[in-house]
Amino acid sequence: MIAKSGKSQLSAQDLALLGAGKVGYIRKMNSEDVTARFPEAPQLDPGLELWALFGADGTPILLTDNRSSTFYRAAEDELKTVSLH
């Protein structure tokens, strides 16, 4: 979408779509975050540190207790990764 000023304005969804299939992000989570974000996930012990790989649009790809696994999976899917803190 082009604003009157002539500058492009992209929504968060537009930005996510730009990276679809190309960019993934890795996020450290604890088990309480998983339960809140993914209500359908099985019950997890409290206090677990986990790592999640998401597509650019926020689609979950992998949840693991091993950070390295997220990078391996991203490489398999040919995704460039970024980390969120």
HUJO-V662894 format. One record per pair of residues at least 6 apart in sequence whose C-alpha atoms are under 7 Angstrom apart, sorted by sequence separation. I is the first residue (numbers start at 1). J is the second residue. D is the distance in Angstrom with one decimal. If there is no record, write none. Layout:
# HUJO-V662894
I;J;D
I;J;D
This chain:
# HUJO-V662894
2;8;4.8
3;9;6.6
35;41;6.5
54;60;4.4
55;61;6.7
1;8;6.0
2;9;6.2
53;60;6.2
54;61;5.2
74;81;6.9
1;9;5.8
53;61;5.4
62;70;6.9
1;10;6.8
53;62;5.1
52;62;5.5
53;63;6.6
52;63;4.4
51;63;5.8
52;64;6.4
31;44;6.0
50;63;6.9
51;64;5.3
31;45;6.8
32;46;6.3
50;64;5.6
51;65;5.8
31;46;5.7
50;65;4.4
51;66;6.6
31;47;5.9
49;65;6.5
51;67;5.7
30;47;6.1
31;48;5.1
53;70;5.7
30;48;5.3
31;49;6.5
52;70;6.8
30;49;4.5
31;50;6.9
29;49;6.0
30;50;5.6
29;50;5.1
28;50;5.9
29;51;5.8
28;51;4.6
27;51;5.8
28;52;6.4
26;51;6.9
27;52;5.3
26;52;5.6
27;53;6.6
26;53;4.6
25;53;5.7
26;54;6.4
24;53;6.6
25;54;5.3
24;54;5.5
25;55;6.5
24;55;4.5
25;56;6.7
23;55;6.5
24;56;5.1
23;56;5.4
20;55;6.7
20;56;5.5
19;56;5.4
20;57;6.5
16;56;5.0
17;57;6.4
16;57;4.6
24;79;5.7
26;81;6.8
22;78;6.9
23;79;4.9
24;80;6.0
25;81;5.3
26;82;6.1
27;83;6.0
22;79;4.8
23;80;4.8
24;81;4.9
25;82;4.7
26;83;4.7
27;84;5.2
21;79;6.7
22;80;6.1
23;81;5.8
24;82;6.5
25;83;5.5
26;84;6.2
27;85;6.7
25;84;6.8
